[in-house]
């Protein structure tokens, strides 16, 4: 499947729970320029946040958003 001019497989990520590649990634930029990514698995409905390669809890994401305002 094409994603822009590149193959989607190039961006594929495995779900840490069910190991499928049916994962969506949504990139966010919080106020203050903090970049954070949200991932959601279509197969098992697992979801997680990532910042600079580290998993971040929702509580921490909300705290980052609050502090950056």
Long-range contacts (C-beta under 8 A, 24 or more apart in sequence): 13-39, 15-41, 15-43, 15-44, 15-46, 16-46, 16-48, 17-41, 17-44, 17-46, 18-43, 18-44, 18-46, 20-44, 30-64, 30-65, 30-68, 31-65, 31-68, 31-69, 32-67, 32-68, 32-69, 34-64, 34-68, 36-61, 36-64
